[in-house]
């Protein structure tokens, strides 16, 4: 725990101008980002008597080891820079709104040749029109079911669409008139896109135009005595009106606005947002957050606006935003919103009339959300703190382990041996820092050797990156730099310039291994060999949920009702899940695009038996038919078929010698067990990404 006075800037060093500041910990990692109209006045608030600070602020300034700042010319620039740095560094002490549920959207895939209407969650995709969010997916499906009578747009998946096009028969919706069936060319791509455009126009609030048009067509059909068509149009009008009734009019002047309400106490805050388009409530969402410091309602609103509109542009930012309290000062935030929209945005507190009444409804929703959150999570921050304290007491640690890393080994009968590393900070999973390992040496079913290798590799990286940044080497086992999905170089250190954690640069206070005394001893031995003695190690055995410490003959038994034991179980189970998923992925890749796939009647079990018997596809190619027959379950006819299939797929197109039954020698090459080239260099230690 650091003393804030040890890194407090000298009087007169801090400028009295707008800017953005960053607190860093002893490892140069950014832990908090803030902005200020006057940096001098704002930073002075952090260096007062600790007893007068908010509990979370006190924890932040004692965790930090330095503070730095960047001066900007205007407060709008400070707001933009603060948002960019929070997105870049993900500081652990900043306000983080987390959705209290995953909200579904009604999406129209206008980026496809035949647009599709569907329910979507998660990140928004380019070229897709979104409406919502909605509180429930069934509400979207009910609305879509009503609108398909009038706008028969495709709703099927790509597989169903292709199958219908192949067979020339539409799905059930095509037969009952709720799909225009572009899959069988009942309408052209242009006509189907027009239907999708009209569907989107209706969802954006342009409803009266279509209803008047249908009423006119109904009257004309009745005059022409086309009563069946008139009845169908009447039903279509009823469906549209019923769909409109699901979103009652709340603002009579067809206003486009977002209403934000905040309910808070000393430790947490709940935010509720109503999206009103065309005077109707089109969506609702809610967030909850732990208060990082003694923060005003206006500041909470400012953070909510950043998260809500930080990635939005154009009409996604409404003309009017109604809030319970204005940020101080309000002008920079208004200017930032106007820049996102491209035109003026009104940010204000409703004073009277329908808007004030609707704001009261949003406020009641926020209060209920906070009460529900408190009831369900039982003051989550307090529970997590108690769990960390119980772990520290049980393991005799000097302080609570704010960062815990857990390791697990996974394999299938000694094949595809992999390991996982998961990270929990402040009792919460930090998935962006998960790592996965492919065991380099042949460890088979020896989990102890595998654990020793993984711990050694992880902390060798830590020691190397502690001394320098960029690439590193370890004798003959030099590793090449890691690249991301786009092929961009990913650095391997924690740089002085940006403070972002790179790969293994940030050490834990506690290492947990999945296993008992042997695994714990292997992990401790690996760290002792590297000279690391300031990181605690323990193991959690599955059988009786016992906690093992290095060198102890008896385990530590925590009460079944212990919050600390529950946290360790969650960490262990997450490491197990992550390792299993990686191992399954590798196992499935082993047989992907293999020449053995072309052999009729050869399933995964016999493929695995062949590769395990010969060790690689290269050795299997060079084997004779008699040698292939030695594998259990492989007859001579199957062996001959395998030989022919491998000969056809070989790079140099080797042939089978019919006289001797031997496969002619192939060109030299290094092939993996799946038949794919194996490259040397970087090990498979990739960042854990969840979908």
N, C-alpha and C positions, 0 to 999 in steps of 0.2 A: 504494500500500500504506500503510495507516494504522498509526500507532503506538498500541497499546492504552492507553498511559499518557495519551494526549491526551484520551481520553474517560472515563477511569477515575473513578467517583464518589468524592467526598471521604469521608474516614473519618467514620463516624457517620451518613452520609446513608441508607445501606441499612438497612432495618429487620430485626430478628432475629425474623422471623415467617414463616409459610407464605405462598407466593405463586407467581406465574408471571412470568417475565421474557422480554423480547424484545430481540434484537440487530438493529439496523438499519444499512444501509450508507449511503454518502454521499448516495444518492438517496432516503433515508427508506424504503427497501423493507425489509420484515421478512425476515431471512435465517436466523434461528434462534429457536426457542421452546423454553423449558424450564420445569420446575417445581422447587420446592425446599421442604423442610421448614423450612429457615432460609435466607432469601434472602442474608443477610450472608455466611454461610459458603460458600454455593454460588458466588456471584459472585466471591468472593475467589480461587477456584481458577483463574478465567480470566485474572487479572491477575498472574501470576507470570512467571518467566523463560520466554521463548518456547522456549528449547531444551528445557525440560522438558515441554512440551505435546505431545499427540498430533498427528501431522502435519495431520490434518483440522481439529482444534481450532485449531491455529496459523493455518491458512489462514482459518478463520472469524473469529477475533478481529482479524486484520490486514485483512480485508475490511470488517469492521464499522466504523462511525463513531460509534455511540452505543448506549447500553443503557438500557432502562427496565423498570419492574416494576409489578405490580399485586398488592396485598396481599389475601388472602382469609382467611376465618375458620377453615377446616378443610382438611385435606389432600385430602379427597374433592372439595371444591370446586376445589382446585388441579388435580387430575387431570381433572375435567370441563372446566375452562377451558383447560387445555393442549391437550386433544383438539380442542376447538372452534376454537382459534386455528390449530392445525396444519392442520385441514381448510379453514379460511378463507383463510389466507395462503399455504399450500403452500411453506413455507420451504425454500430449496435445500440447507441444511446439516443438516436434520433427518433422522433415520433414516426411510427409506422402504422398506418391504418391497414387493418387486415379485414377482409370481407367476412361477415358473420355467416355467410353461406355462398355457394357458387351460383351466380345468377345466370339463367339462360336468356338468350336473345333469339328473336325471330330473324333469320338471315335469308337473303336472296342472293344466290351466287351469280351475280351479273358478269363475272369473269369467265364463265363457261359458255360454250356455244348454245347450249340449251339450259338456261338458268333454272335453278332448283330452289324450292322453298323448304327450309328445314330449321330445326332447333340447333343452336350452336352455343357452346360455352368456351371459355378460355380467351386467348389473345385474338384480336381482330385481324383479319386477313385483307390484303389489298384487293380491291375490285369487288368486294362483297358488301351489299347494303344491309345494315343492321337496324333493327327496331327493338326497343326495350331499354334496359333489361326488364324482364317480367319476374314476378314473385314465384311462379310455378310453371314448369314445363307443360303441364296439362292445360293451363290457360292458353298457351300458345297454340297447342294442337286443336283445342276447341274453336279458337278464332279462325285458324287456317281451314278447318273442316267446313265452316260456314262460308268462307270466302271462295272456296274452290268451286262452288256452284256458279259463281259469276266470273271468276278468274281461274279457269282450269289450268293452272301452271303445274309443271312436273314437280313431284315430291319424292320420287324414287331414287335409290342409290345408283351409283355408276354401274354396279354389277347387274342389277335388275334391268336397268335401261339397255345395256348391251345384250343381255339375254333376250329381251323382248324384240330388239332390232334383228337379232339372229333368227329367231323363230317366226317373226312376222306377226306375233300376237301380243297385244298390249296387256297390261296388268288389270286387276279388277277395277281400279279407279278409271281406267280408260273405257271400260265397258259401261260403267254407270254414269259417265259424263262428268266426273270430277277431275279428269285430266284430258288435255287436248291430244294426247298420244303422239307427240312428235317422234317417238321411237319407231313408229310404223308409218311415218310420213302423212298423218292425217292433216297436219299443219306444217308449214315450212319453218325453218329456223327464224326467219324474220318475223313471221306472224306470232310465233311463240314468244319471242323477245318483246313484242308489243304487249302481249298479255302480262308479261312480267313487269314491264314498265307501268302499266295501269295498276297492277297489284301494289307496286311501291308507292304510286301516287295516292292510292286510297289509304295506305298505311301512314303516309305523312300528314293526313288530315284533310285531303281534298275529296271529301265524301259527297258533298251536295251535288257536285257536277255529275257524278255517275248515277246517283239516285234520280235526279231530274231527267237524265237521258233515258234511263230504264222506264220511268213513268210515262214519258212521251212515247216510247216504243210500245208499251203495253196498251196505251190508248189507241194507237194506230192499228195494232193487231186486233183489238176489239171492234174497231170501226170496220175493218176488213173481214170481220167474222172469223178470224183465226183464233178461236177461243183457246185451243190447246197451247198455242204459243203465248197468248196473253196470260194464261194461268201460270205458265213456267216463268215468265217475267215477273209476275206478281210474287211468286215464291222467292225469286232472286232478290227482289226489293226487300222482302221480309228478312231474308238471310243477312243482307247488308245492315239493315236497321238493328237486327239482333246483335250483330258483331259490334256495332257502334254503342249499343247499350252496355256492353262489357266495360267500356271506358266512359264513365259518365262525365258530362260537362262540369268542370269545376270553376272555369274562368270564362265569363260570357263573351269577352272580346277576342276570343281565338288567340290568346297569348301563347308565345313560345318562351318558356322560362324553366329554370331549375330552382327548386327550393331546398335549402340546406338548413337543418336544425341540429343542435348539439345538446346532449344531456351529459352532465359530468359530475364527478365527485373529486376528492383529493387525489386519488390514484389513477382513475381511468375516465375515459370519455367515450360516448357512443354518438355516431353521426348518422343521420338519416337523410336521404336525398329523394325527392320526388321529381321526376322528369315530366313536365307538362308541355305537350305539343298540340297546337291547334285548340287550346283551351281544355284538353283532356289529359288525364294522367296516363301517360304511355309506359311508364316504368318506375320502379322503386328499388333502391338498394341501401345497404347499411354497412357501416364500418365500426369497429371498436379499436381502441388503442390504450396502451399504458402511458400515463403522463411521464414525460422524461424530466421535466422541471416544473417549477411553479409558473404555469403558462395561462394566459388569458383566453377567454372565449374567442376573441378576435384572432389571436394567433392560431388557435385550433382551426378556425374557419380558413385562415390563410393556407395552412398545411393541407386541408381538405381540397381547396381549390387547386393547389399544385398537383395533387395526386389525381384529381378528377379530370383536369384539362391539360396536364403536362404533355400528353401525347396526341391531343386532339387539335384539329385545325378546321377552319371554315364554319359551316353550319352546325357542326358538332358542338360548338360553343354557342349557347343561345344568346339572344339579344339582351336578356334580362336574367340576373341571378339574385335571388332574394335570400338574405342571410339573417341570423339572429343578432349578430354583432359585426361591426366593420373592423377589418384589420387596421392597425395604427402604424404608419399612415396608410390611407386607402388609395391614394393616387398611384403609387407604383404598381399595386396589384391590378387596378383598373387598366392601367397602361399595358401591363403584361397580358391581360385577358383580351384587350382590343387587338394586340399584336397577334395572338393566337387565332382570333376570329377573322381579322382583316378589316374590321369596322368597329364602331363604338359598342361597348357593352355597359349596361347599367347595373351596377352593384350597389344594392341598397337594402334597408330594413323596411318591410311593409308596415304601414302605420294604421290603415283602416280598410274596410271593405272586404271583398271576397279573398283578396290575397292574404290579408292578415288572418282571416278565418282558416284558410288552407294552411298557413304557416303554423297555426296552433295545432292542426291535425298532425302535421309532420313532427312537431315537437312532442306530442303525445306518443307517437311511434318511437321516437328516440328514447324517451323515458322508459317505455316498456322494453325496448331492446337492451338498455343498460341493466334493468332489473333482471331480465332473463339471463343475460350474460353473467351477472353476479351469482345468480342461483345455480347455473349449470357448472361454472368453473370454480366456484367457491374461492374467489379472490386468487386467481391463477398466479399472480406475482408472488403473493405470500406463500402459496403452496410450493412453488418452485424454490423459493428461498429456503423454506423449511427442509425440503428434500436435499438441497445442496449442503445445508448445515448438518443434517443427519449423516450424510456420506462422509463429511469431513471428520465428524466425531468418531464414527465407526472405524475409519481407516487411520485415525490419528494424524490428520493433515493439519498444517499450520493455518490454512484458510480454506474457504469453500472453493471447490474446483469449478471455476466459471467456464472453463473449456474442457470438455471430456471427449476423448477419441476412443472408439471401440473397433476392434479388429476381429474378423471371422474368416475361417478357411472353408472352402467348399470344393468338392470334386465328386466325380461319379466313378466309384471303384478304382480310384487312382488316376483317372484320366481327366484332362482339362482342369488342372488344379489352379484355382484362383483365390484371391483374397479381397476383402473389402475393408474400407476405412470410412466410418461415419463420424460426423462431428456434431456435438451438441454444445451450444453456448447459452448460458443462463437457463439451462433446463429445456431449451427448444432446439429442434433439429435445424441445422444450417446446411441445407442440401447443396448449395453452391460449392461447398468445400469437401463434399464426398470424393473419395478416390477409390480406384479399383486396380488390382495388381494381377499380372499373370506370373505365376511362379516360374522363375528362370530355370533353375536346376531341376532334375527329376527328383521330386520328393515323394511321389506315389501317395500312399495313404498315411504318410508320416506327418500328421498335423503339427507335431512339435517342431520338426525341422522347417516346415513351411512357415510357422509363426516366427521362428528365429530369423528366417530370411526376410520376411516382410518388415518386421520391426527394424532390422538392420538397415534395409534400404530406405525406409522412411526417415530414420534419424540421421543417416549419413547425408541425405539431402538437406535436412535441417541444419546440420553443422556446416555444410558447404555453403549454403545460402546465408547463413549467419555471418560469414566472413566476407562474402562478396556477392555481387548480382550477376545476372546473365547466365551463360552456359557453365557447366562444371563437368569434371571428369573424375573417375575413380579408377586409376590404374588402367587396366586393359578394358574394363567395363565402361567405356565412354558412352554417354547417352547424348543423342541428338536433341535439339530443342523441340518442344512440343508445339504443334500448330492446332488452331481451332478449326471449326467446320468449314470456314471460308479459306483455309490455307494460310491465315495470318499467323506470324510468329507470336507465340505466347512466352513471355519472359519467365525466368525461373527464380527471381529474387524479389526482395521487398525494397524498392528503390527509395532513395532519399527524396526524390522529386514528387512522387505521387502517393506513396504510402499504401499502395494496394497490395494485399496479400497475394503472393505468387506460389502456387503449388504447395510446398511443404515448409514455408518460411515461418509459420506461426506455431509455437509449441503449445502443447496442452499442459494442464496442471495434473491431469489424471489419464492414464492409459488403461482401458478395460479390454481384456481379451475374453473371447468366448471359449471357456474351458476351465479345467481345474488346475491343480498344482503343477503338472508337467508343462502346460502351456504358459502359466505365469512364470515359471522358472526360466523357460526359454526366452520370454520377452525381457525379463530382468537381466539375463545373461547377455543378450544382444545390446542392451543399453549400457551395461557395465563395460563391455568391450569397447564401446565408443566413448567412455568416460562421462556418461550422463548420469548424474546422481540426484538431480533436483526435480525429477518427474516421477510421481507415484505410479505404481503398477498394481493392478488387482485383476482377478478373474472371477467370472460368474458361471458356476456349473449349473447345467440345466436340470439335473436329476432332482436335487433338493433345494435349488436356488441358494446355494451357499457361496459366500464371498471368500476367495482365497487370496492370501498375501504371500509375497516371496519369502521363502525360508520358514514359514510357519507350518507346523505339523497338523494343526487343527484350523478349520475354517472359521470365519466370522459369520455368525448367524444373526441376521436382522429380523425383527418381528414382521410377520406377514402383513401387518397393517402399516408398515413403515413407508412413508413417502419416498425415502431414500432408496429402499429396495425397489419400489415401483419405478422410479426413474432409471435405475440400473437395468431393470428388465426391459424397459422401453428402448434403451440404448442398445442392449444386446440383441433384441428382436429386430431392430432396424438394421443392424449390421448383418444379421443372418438373412434377412429379406434381400438386402442389396447384393450380398454375395451369391445367393441362389439365383437371382435374376441374371447376373452376369454369367454365371456358369452355364445356365440354360441357353443363353444367347450364343456362347462359344460352341456349345454342343450342337446347336442347330446349324451353325455356320459350317461345321465340319462336313456335313453331307450336302451342303448347298452347291448346286452347279457341279456336281461330281460326275465323272463318266460312269460311275456305277449306277447312277439314276436311270440310265438307259437300258439296264439289264432287266428284262421282264421277270417278275416274281421275286426280285431281290429286295427285301425290306431293310429297315434300319438296323435290326438286330444282326442280320448276317453281314451287312456292310461294316458295322462296328467290329464284328468278329474277324473279318478279313483284314481290316486296317490294324487291329490289335495284334493279329498273328504275324503280319509282315512288317509292321512298324511305320510304313509310309506307302503312298501310292506308287512311288518310284520303284520300291522293292517288289511291290505286287506286280507291276508291269514286267519286271525282269524274271518273274517266277515262271516255271513251267506249269503246264496244265496238271501234271501229276502232283506238283507241290501245292497248287491251289486246291486240289481235291483233299488234301490233308486237313483242311479247315473243317471243323465239325459243322454238318448241315449243308455242305457244298458237294453236290454230285458231279459226275464227269460232264454231263451235258451242260449243267450250269457253269462249270469251270470253263468249258469251251466258249460259251456265250460271253463270259466275263473277259476272256482273253481277246476275243474279237472286238468287244466294245472298247477295251483299253488300247488296243492297237489302232483303232480308228481315231481315238482322241489324242494320241501321242503327238508331240510337236513335230517330230520328224517322220510321222506316219509309218511306224514299224509294222512289219508283217509277221504272221504266225507261220512257223516252219511246220508244215503238215506231216513231214516225215518223222521229226523228233518231238513235235509238240511244244517246242521252245519258242518263246517270244524273242524276236531279234532285238539286239541292244539299241536303246534309244539314245538320242543326243544327250550330253551331260546337262544337268540342270538341277536346281534345288526346288523341290515341290513339297508343299505341306500335305497334311493328311486329307485335306479336302480337294486336293488337286490344284490348288491355287498357289502361285509363286510366293515364297516366303522371303521377305526383305529383312535385312539385318539393320540394327540401329536402335531406335528408341524402343524401350519396352512398352508393353500395353498398360500404361498407367494413365488412364484418361479420367477427366473430370466427370463425376457422376451426374448425369442429366436425367430428370424425371419427365415423362410425358403424360 
